[in-house]
Amino acid sequence: MRVAVGDTIHVQGRVVGAPDQAAEVLEVHGEDGGPPYLVRYEDGHEALVFPGTDAWVEHPEQ
C-alpha cells in the first residue's frame, strides 16, 4: 500500500453490521509511501496505523 498526505484510508468493519471506517492521512512515516501512517478518523481521533488487507486507499481528485 502506497499513500500520500491527504489520501483517505478506508477499513472494512470487522464484524457483520459494523460500519467501515475512514481516516485522512496526516503523515507518512515509512519509506516510499509505506506504513506506518499517522491518520485522523472522522471523529477527530488520531492514531498511528499499519493497515491490513481489509483496507484500501482513496486518492483525492487532482
Sine and cosine of phi, psi and omega as CSV:
sin_phi,cos_phi,sin_psi,cos_psi,sin_omega,cos_omega
0.00,0.00,0.77,-0.63,0.03,-1.00
-0.84,-0.54,0.81,-0.59,0.00,-1.00
-0.73,-0.68,0.17,-0.98,0.08,-1.00
-0.72,-0.69,0.32,-0.95,0.06,-1.00
-0.84,0.55,0.72,-0.69,-0.02,-1.00
0.99,-0.17,-0.31,0.95,0.08,-1.00
-0.93,0.36,0.30,-0.95,0.07,-1.00
-0.90,-0.43,0.77,-0.63,0.08,-1.00
-0.98,-0.17,0.78,-0.62,0.05,-1.00
-0.95,-0.32,0.68,-0.73,0.03,-1.00
-0.80,-0.59,0.78,-0.63,0.01,-1.00
-0.92,0.40,0.52,-0.86,0.10,-0.99
-0.88,0.47,0.57,-0.82,-0.11,-0.99
-1.00,0.07,-0.29,0.96,0.03,-1.00
-0.76,-0.65,0.34,-0.94,-0.01,-1.00
-0.85,0.52,0.77,-0.64,0.02,-1.00
1.00,0.00,-0.21,0.98,0.03,-1.00
-0.97,0.23,0.70,-0.71,-0.02,-1.00
-0.96,0.29,0.40,-0.92,0.13,-0.99
-0.94,0.34,0.43,-0.90,0.06,-1.00
-0.92,-0.40,0.54,-0.84,0.05,-1.00
-0.79,-0.62,0.61,-0.79,0.00,-1.00
-0.59,-0.81,0.66,-0.75,0.05,-1.00
-1.00,0.08,0.70,-0.71,0.02,-1.00
-0.98,0.21,0.85,-0.53,0.02,-1.00
-0.99,-0.15,-0.61,0.79,-0.01,-1.00
-0.57,-0.82,0.56,-0.83,0.08,-1.00
-0.92,-0.38,0.88,-0.48,-0.06,-1.00
-0.98,-0.19,-0.23,0.97,0.00,-1.00
-1.00,0.02,0.16,-0.99,0.03,-1.00
-0.98,0.19,0.61,-0.79,0.12,-0.99
0.84,0.55,0.61,0.79,0.04,-1.00
0.99,0.14,0.19,0.98,-0.02,-1.00
-1.00,0.03,0.18,-0.98,-0.01,-1.00
-0.95,0.32,0.30,-0.95,0.16,0.99
-0.99,0.11,0.30,-0.95,-0.01,-1.00
-0.81,-0.58,0.66,-0.75,0.18,-0.98
-1.00,0.00,0.84,-0.54,-0.07,-1.00
-0.80,-0.61,0.36,-0.93,0.11,-0.99
-0.86,-0.51,0.86,-0.50,0.03,-1.00
-0.97,0.22,0.23,-0.97,-0.06,-1.00
-0.86,0.51,-0.44,0.90,0.00,-1.00
-1.00,0.06,0.05,1.00,0.03,-1.00
0.99,-0.11,-0.18,0.98,0.01,-1.00
-0.93,0.38,0.72,-0.70,0.05,-1.00
-0.93,-0.36,0.60,-0.80,-0.03,-1.00
-0.44,-0.90,0.41,-0.91,0.12,-0.99
-1.00,-0.06,0.84,-0.54,-0.11,-0.99
-0.80,-0.59,0.49,-0.87,0.18,-0.98
-0.87,-0.49,1.00,-0.04,-0.10,-0.99
-0.87,0.49,0.58,-0.81,0.04,-1.00
-0.99,-0.12,-0.28,-0.96,-0.04,-1.00
-0.96,0.29,-0.18,0.98,0.02,-1.00
-1.00,-0.02,0.23,0.97,-0.04,-1.00
-0.90,-0.43,0.45,-0.90,0.10,-0.99
-0.58,-0.82,0.32,-0.95,-0.11,-0.99
-0.94,-0.35,0.66,-0.75,0.14,-0.99
-0.92,-0.39,0.87,-0.49,0.02,-1.00
-1.00,-0.02,0.68,-0.73,0.01,-1.00
-0.90,0.43,0.46,-0.89,0.02,-1.00
-0.90,0.43,0.66,-0.75,-0.02,-1.00
-0.98,0.22,0.00,0.00,0.00,0.00
